Amino acid sequence: MLTLYHNDMSLCAQKVRVGLAEKGLPWEDKHLVLRAAEHQQPWYLKLNRRAVVPTLLHDGHVVTESNVILEYLEDAFPQPRLRPNDPYEKMRLWIKQLDEDVQGCLRGDPQFRDRFSSSISRARRARKSNA
């Protein structure tokens, strides 16, 4: 079983959720409320000493950092394949796009805010329907 500690507002966590969805992998949802400092609790610091999201648990392994998690998922679950033979296609392209969108958010890009807000709403609806 895959367990993902994440927050809806984290783009890094969003990348991992997209990767899980693209691979069709079921996962246990562990949503952390960052405003309540759940990521600063001693139990979470044992999982992720940097106190950031996302963190993935799988078969006793703790994997942190979104891009590392995506590479891990590709190695642990090779089908469907997201890692391209061409080093700049599919997985790497959408990772790069999401990373660049963070800069759009920091610059106050209204198009980014609209796309990000709609993805947050979808994630919240999905979590509520799974509850």
C-alpha positions as CSV (number, residue, x, y, z in Angstrom):
1,M,0.0,0.0,0.0
2,L,1.1,3.5,-0.9
3,T,0.6,6.2,1.7
4,L,1.0,9.9,0.7
5,Y,1.4,12.6,3.3
6,H,0.5,15.8,1.4
7,N,-1.4,19.1,1.4
8,D,-3.7,20.4,-1.3
9,M,-1.8,23.7,-1.6
10,S,1.5,22.1,-2.2
11,L,2.6,22.0,-5.9
12,C,5.2,19.4,-5.1
13,A,2.5,17.2,-3.6
14,Q,0.3,17.9,-6.6
15,K,3.0,16.5,-8.9
16,V,3.0,13.3,-7.0
17,R,-0.8,13.1,-7.0
18,V,-0.7,13.5,-10.8
19,G,1.9,10.8,-11.1
20,L,-0.1,8.4,-8.9
21,A,-3.2,9.2,-11.0
22,E,-1.4,8.7,-14.3
23,K,-0.1,5.3,-13.2
24,G,-3.6,4.4,-11.8
25,L,-2.1,3.5,-8.4
26,P,-4.4,3.4,-5.3
27,W,-3.0,5.3,-2.3
28,E,-3.9,6.1,1.2
29,D,-4.6,9.8,1.7
30,K,-2.9,11.5,4.7
31,H,-3.7,15.2,4.3
32,L,-1.6,17.4,6.6
33,V,-3.0,20.7,7.7
34,L,0.1,22.9,7.4
35,R,-1.6,25.9,9.1
36,A,-2.0,23.7,12.2
37,A,1.7,22.8,11.9
38,E,1.0,19.1,11.5
39,H,4.2,18.8,9.4
40,Q,6.2,20.0,12.5
41,Q,5.0,17.3,14.8
42,P,7.6,14.9,16.1
43,W,6.0,11.8,14.4
44,Y,6.2,13.5,11.0
45,L,9.7,14.8,11.6
46,K,10.7,11.1,12.0
47,L,9.4,10.5,8.5
48,N,10.6,13.8,6.9
49,R,13.3,15.7,8.8
50,R,12.8,18.7,6.6
51,A,9.2,18.9,7.6
52,V,7.9,19.4,4.1
53,V,5.3,17.6,1.9
54,P,5.0,15.3,0.1
55,T,6.3,12.2,1.8
56,L,5.5,8.7,0.4
57,L,5.5,5.5,2.4
58,H,5.7,2.2,0.5
59,D,6.6,-1.3,1.9
60,G,8.6,0.2,4.8
61,H,10.4,2.7,2.6
62,V,10.1,6.5,3.2
63,V,10.6,8.6,0.1
64,T,10.7,12.4,0.2
65,E,11.0,15.1,-2.4
66,S,8.5,15.2,-5.2
67,N,10.8,14.5,-8.1
68,V,12.5,11.6,-6.2
69,I,9.1,10.2,-5.4
70,L,8.1,10.3,-9.0
71,E,11.3,8.5,-10.0
72,Y,10.7,5.9,-7.3
73,L,7.1,5.3,-8.5
74,E,8.4,4.8,-12.0
75,D,11.0,2.2,-10.8
76,A,8.6,0.5,-8.4
77,F,5.6,0.4,-10.8
78,P,7.1,0.4,-14.3
79,Q,3.7,0.1,-16.0
80,P,2.2,2.3,-17.4
81,R,5.5,3.8,-18.2
82,L,5.8,7.6,-17.6
83,R,9.5,7.9,-18.0
84,P,10.2,8.5,-21.6
85,N,12.9,7.0,-23.8
86,D,13.4,10.6,-25.0
87,P,14.7,12.4,-21.9
88,Y,12.5,15.5,-22.5
89,E,9.1,14.0,-23.1
90,K,6.0,13.2,-21.0
91,M,7.0,12.8,-17.3
92,R,9.9,15.2,-17.4
93,L,8.0,17.8,-19.4
94,W,5.1,18.0,-16.9
95,I,7.4,18.0,-13.9
96,K,9.2,20.9,-15.5
97,Q,5.9,22.7,-16.3
98,L,4.7,22.3,-12.7
99,D,8.1,23.5,-11.4
100,E,7.9,26.6,-13.6
101,D,4.3,27.3,-12.6
102,V,5.6,27.8,-9.1
103,Q,7.5,30.8,-10.4
104,G,4.2,32.0,-12.0
105,C,2.6,31.9,-8.6
106,L,5.4,33.8,-7.0
107,R,5.1,36.5,-9.7
108,G,1.3,36.7,-9.2
109,D,0.4,35.3,-12.6
110,P,-3.4,35.2,-12.7
111,Q,-3.6,32.4,-15.2
112,F,-1.5,30.2,-12.8
113,R,-3.8,31.1,-9.9
114,D,-6.9,30.1,-11.9
115,R,-5.3,26.7,-13.0
116,F,-4.0,26.0,-9.5
117,S,-7.3,26.9,-7.8
118,S,-9.3,24.6,-10.0
119,S,-6.8,21.7,-9.3
120,I,-7.1,22.3,-5.6
121,S,-10.9,22.2,-5.8
122,R,-10.7,18.9,-7.8
123,A,-8.4,17.4,-5.1
124,R,-10.6,18.5,-2.3
125,R,-13.7,17.1,-4.0
126,A,-11.9,13.8,-4.7
127,R,-10.8,13.5,-1.0
128,K,-14.3,14.2,0.3
129,S,-15.8,11.6,-2.0
130,N,-13.3,9.0,-0.8
131,A,-14.1,9.8,2.9
